[in-house]
């Protein structure tokens, strides 16, 4: 095979191919990083949402306790006889508030795990792109050199 424009064009195609592989990988990495950031933001929003719900549950429990105290007082119950009911309501309300917090921690953790997966996928995309681009360049250089050597042997 003669070394000439065809060989140079073939090499140029390999260079362009390497460039497009690298650019696609870079775009994949950027997308993955944006998705990872979104998941981190979702985790933070989830934490805030459940913290608010936990706070609201505690307020609701206190309002229930107040109404129980008022009902007990209006019916003539003494505070000493009201105490077990009061403690039970308080305990149940606190358990509910802690369950809400735990649910928030679980959902937030799921978003954080997804963020890690996206971040790792982005790094892998970039590595794969660099390897693919390098492979294309090496193949193009090898082909170009092979054409050059073949043309020198044929002279």
C-alpha positions as CSV (number, residue, x, y, z in Angstrom):
1,X,0.0,0.0,0.0
2,X,1.3,3.4,-0.9
3,X,1.9,6.0,1.8
4,X,0.0,9.2,0.9
5,X,-3.1,11.2,1.4
6,X,-5.2,8.1,2.1
7,X,-3.0,7.2,5.0
8,X,-3.0,10.7,6.4
9,X,-6.8,10.9,6.0
10,X,-7.2,7.6,7.9
11,X,-5.0,9.0,10.7
12,X,-7.1,12.2,10.8
13,X,-10.2,10.1,11.1
14,X,-8.6,8.3,14.1
15,X,-7.7,11.6,15.7
16,X,-11.2,12.9,15.2
17,X,-12.6,9.6,16.6
18,X,-10.4,10.0,19.7
19,X,-11.6,13.6,20.2
20,X,-15.3,12.6,19.9
21,X,-14.8,9.7,22.4
22,X,-13.1,12.0,24.9
23,X,-15.8,14.7,24.5
24,X,-18.6,12.2,24.9
25,X,-16.9,10.8,28.1
26,X,-16.4,14.3,29.4
27,X,-20.1,15.1,28.8
28,X,-21.1,11.8,30.5
29,X,-18.9,12.8,33.5
30,X,-20.5,16.2,33.7
31,X,-24.0,14.7,33.6
32,X,-23.2,12.2,36.3
33,X,-21.7,14.9,38.5
34,X,-24.8,17.1,38.1
35,X,-27.0,14.1,39.0
36,X,-24.8,13.4,42.0
37,X,-25.2,17.0,43.1
38,X,-28.9,16.8,42.6
39,X,-29.0,13.7,44.8
40,X,-27.1,15.5,47.6
41,X,-29.5,18.4,47.4
42,X,-32.4,15.9,47.6
43,X,-30.8,14.3,50.6
44,X,-30.6,17.7,52.4
45,X,-34.1,18.6,51.5
46,X,-35.4,15.3,52.7
47,X,-33.6,15.8,56.0
48,X,-35.2,19.2,56.4
49,X,-38.6,17.9,55.5
50,X,-38.5,15.2,58.1
51,X,-37.0,17.4,60.8
52,X,-40.0,19.7,60.3
53,X,-42.4,16.8,60.5
54,X,-40.6,15.6,63.6
55,X,-41.0,19.0,65.2
56,X,-44.7,19.2,64.2
57,X,-45.3,15.8,65.8
58,X,-43.8,17.0,69.0
59,X,-46.0,20.1,68.9
60,X,-49.0,17.9,68.2
61,X,-48.1,15.7,71.2
62,X,-47.9,18.7,73.5
63,X,-51.3,20.0,72.2
64,X,-52.8,16.6,72.9
65,X,-51.3,16.6,76.4
66,X,-52.7,20.0,77.1
67,X,-56.2,18.9,76.0
68,X,-55.8,15.8,78.2
69,X,-54.8,17.9,81.2
70,X,-57.8,20.2,80.5
71,X,-60.2,17.3,80.3
72,X,-58.8,15.7,83.4
73,X,-59.0,19.0,85.3
74,X,-62.6,19.6,84.2
75,X,-63.7,16.1,85.2
76,X,-62.1,16.6,88.7
77,X,-59.2,14.1,88.3
78,X,-56.2,14.8,90.5
79,X,-52.8,15.3,88.8
80,X,-51.4,12.2,90.6
81,X,-54.1,10.0,88.9
82,X,-53.5,11.7,85.6
83,X,-49.7,11.1,85.5
84,X,-49.7,7.6,83.9
85,X,-51.9,8.8,81.0
86,X,-49.7,11.9,80.6
87,X,-46.5,9.8,80.6
88,X,-48.0,7.3,78.1
89,X,-49.1,10.1,75.7
90,X,-45.7,11.7,76.0
91,X,-43.8,8.4,75.4
92,X,-46.0,7.5,72.4
93,X,-45.6,11.0,70.9
94,X,-41.8,10.9,71.3
95,X,-41.6,7.4,69.7
96,X,-43.6,8.7,66.8
97,X,-41.3,11.7,66.4
98,X,-38.2,9.4,66.5
99,X,-39.8,7.2,63.9
100,X,-40.3,10.2,61.7
101,X,-36.6,11.1,62.2
102,X,-35.5,7.6,61.3
103,X,-37.6,7.6,58.1
104,X,-35.9,10.9,57.2
105,X,-32.5,9.4,57.8
106,X,-33.3,6.3,55.7
107,X,-34.6,8.4,52.7
108,X,-31.7,10.8,53.0
109,X,-29.2,8.0,53.1
110,X,-30.8,6.5,49.9
111,X,-30.2,9.8,48.1
112,X,-26.6,10.0,49.4
113,X,-26.0,6.5,48.1
114,X,-27.3,7.4,44.7
115,X,-25.1,10.5,44.7
116,X,-22.1,8.2,45.3
117,X,-23.1,5.9,42.5
118,X,-23.5,8.8,40.1
119,X,-20.1,10.3,41.1
120,X,-18.4,6.9,40.6
121,X,-20.1,6.4,37.2
122,X,-18.8,9.8,36.1
123,X,-15.3,9.0,37.0
124,X,-15.6,5.6,35.2
125,X,-17.0,7.4,32.1
126,X,-14.0,9.7,32.1
127,X,-11.5,6.9,32.5
128,X,-13.2,4.8,29.7
129,X,-13.2,7.9,27.4
130,X,-9.5,8.5,28.0
131,X,-8.7,4.8,27.3
132,X,-10.9,4.8,24.2
133,X,-9.3,8.0,22.9
134,X,-5.8,6.7,23.6
135,X,-6.7,3.4,21.9
136,X,-7.9,5.3,18.8
137,X,-4.8,7.5,18.7
138,X,-2.5,4.5,19.1
139,X,-4.3,2.6,16.4
140,X,-4.2,5.5,14.0
141,X,-0.5,6.0,14.7
142,X,0.2,2.3,14.2
143,X,-1.7,2.2,11.0
144,X,0.1,5.4,9.7
145,X,3.5,3.9,10.6
146,X,2.6,0.6,9.0
147,X,1.6,2.4,5.8
148,X,4.9,4.4,5.9
149,X,7.0,1.3,6.4
150,X,5.1,-0.6,3.7
151,X,5.8,2.3,1.3
152,X,9.5,2.3,2.1
153,X,9.8,-1.5,1.5
154,X,8.1,-1.2,-1.8
155,X,10.5,1.5,-3.1
